[in-house]
């Protein structure tokens, strides 16, 4: 019979051949003898809440077309990895969109971007008349239905921010544009896998099949503003 009812495991004590703090092996300091009728399960886990809503190489790219009557420029607007909330995302979009388009037709600072807390949407407006713009969807980029003329891109890995912005429906060129509902959760679920504890009857979208538990993520990274107070989320605690 096992001496212990509960064993605490810390990824800091993982073996040297472990891949990372989220993909690791560990050896217990003492061997545990378990009878044939022993059941082993994971009771609780604590995960650092360090998942950026916008991450370089994952979803940091906005595909933008800016047009006047006879001239067009297509640019990739690349945002920095960060723990954005609505207001800070609007500020970053405005800064990076203007940097990417400054000098087009000799003008600078084309865009003003504003976040509406009530609707949880972002509005982008042009600062000059006689111009229009388009926030390009993933479908349009994947199949190049618009005749993209900007920098090259990988249609199989767009690294697009459209999911964050709720931009799924192709739109015409307009002087203003409103996003869909912002989704500032980089991942909606984490999946806990272990070949020794799983019966292999669950299969994940990324190919994992030794899934022990799906862990919903309902708290954004870092801090959010709620009712004029800053609420900080440091860890995700899950009882299984």
Buried (B, 14 or more C-beta within 10 A) or exposed (E): EEEEEEEEEEBEEBEEEBEEEEEBEEEEEEEEEEEEEEEEEBEEBEBEBEBBBBBBEBBBBBBBBBBBEEEBBBBBBBBEBBBBBBEBBBBBBBBBBBBBBEEBBEBEBBBBBBBBEEEBBBBBBBEEEEBBBBBBBBEBBBEEEBEBEBEEBEEEEBBBBBEBBBBEEEBEEBBEBBBBEBBBBBBEEBBBBEEEBBEEEBEEEEEEEBBBBEBEBEBBBBBBEEEEEEEEBEEBEBEE
